[in-house]
Amino acid sequence: MIKLFRFLLGYVEFEFINGFSEGFINDCFEKEILIQNITLCENGFNAICRISTYKELHKIALKNGGKVKILKKHGLPFFLAPLNEQVLFWALFYLLLFSRF
């Protein structure tokens, strides 16, 4: 169920490098930013977070002497973003017009 919500809302997999990892995680906890699936890498760690909270991570990373970089983008919002709004509108219109209820 959690995977379904993550997919519908969208999330990013990011990397925190060259900084004080423990301070970064503590600051995220204090500001109620939820980061999950933390795994260690050479110079820091990888984790995932919601799209809406990613921008806030940059300030926290600078405060702790590190950088945040997106590794992968996951979810429905990233899949639908490149679609033209008109194409989406006409596809929904076609489905509603020609579907038999």
C-alpha positions in Angstrom: 0.0 0.0 0.0 2.9 2.4 0.8 4.5 1.7 -2.6 1.2 2.7 -4.3 1.0 6.0 -2.4 4.7 6.7 -3.2 4.0 6.0 -6.9 0.9 8.2 -7.0 2.5 11.2 -5.2 6.0 10.8 -6.6 9.4 10.6 -4.9 13.0 11.2 -5.6 16.0 9.1 -4.8 18.8 11.4 -3.7 22.4 11.4 -2.5 24.0 13.4 0.3 27.7 13.7 -0.1 30.7 15.5 1.5 29.1 16.6 4.7 28.1 15.7 8.2 25.6 13.0 7.6 24.4 12.7 11.2 23.7 16.4 11.4 21.8 16.3 8.1 19.6 13.5 9.3 19.0 15.2 12.7 18.1 18.5 11.0 15.6 16.7 8.7 14.0 15.1 11.8 13.8 18.5 13.5 12.1 20.1 10.5 9.8 17.1 10.2 11.1 16.1 6.8 10.6 12.4 6.2 13.6 10.6 4.5 13.4 6.9 4.1 15.5 3.9 2.9 18.8 5.3 4.0 21.8 3.4 2.7 25.5 4.3 3.1 27.7 5.1 0.1 31.4 6.2 -0.1 31.1 9.9 0.9 27.7 10.0 2.4 24.4 8.2 2.0 21.5 7.6 -0.4 17.8 8.0 0.6 14.3 8.8 -0.8 11.9 11.6 0.0 8.8 13.2 -1.4 9.0 15.7 -4.2 7.6 18.5 -2.1 10.3 18.2 0.5 13.3 17.9 -1.8 13.9 21.6 -2.2 14.1 22.0 1.6 17.0 19.5 1.7 19.4 21.9 -0.1 19.4 24.4 2.7 19.9 21.7 5.3 22.8 20.2 3.2 24.6 23.5 3.0 24.2 24.0 6.7 25.9 20.6 7.2 28.7 21.2 4.6 27.4 18.8 2.0 25.5 18.6 -1.3 22.3 16.9 -2.3 21.9 15.4 -5.8 19.0 13.6 -7.4 19.8 10.1 -8.5 16.4 8.9 -9.9 12.9 10.3 -10.1 10.0 7.9 -9.5 6.2 8.1 -9.7 3.2 9.2 -11.7 3.9 13.0 -11.6 7.2 12.4 -13.5 5.5 10.1 -16.0 2.7 12.6 -16.7 4.8 15.8 -16.7 6.1 15.5 -20.3 2.7 14.9 -21.7 1.1 17.9 -23.4 -2.0 19.1 -21.6 -4.0 19.1 -24.8 -3.2 15.5 -25.5 -4.3 14.5 -22.0 -7.5 16.5 -22.3 -8.4 14.9 -25.7 -7.6 11.4 -24.4 -9.9 11.8 -21.4 -12.6 13.4 -23.7 -12.3 10.4 -26.0 -12.6 7.9 -23.2 -15.6 9.6 -21.7 -17.4 10.1 -25.1 -16.9 6.6 -26.4 -17.0 4.5 -23.3 -20.3 2.7 -22.5 -21.4 2.9 -18.9 
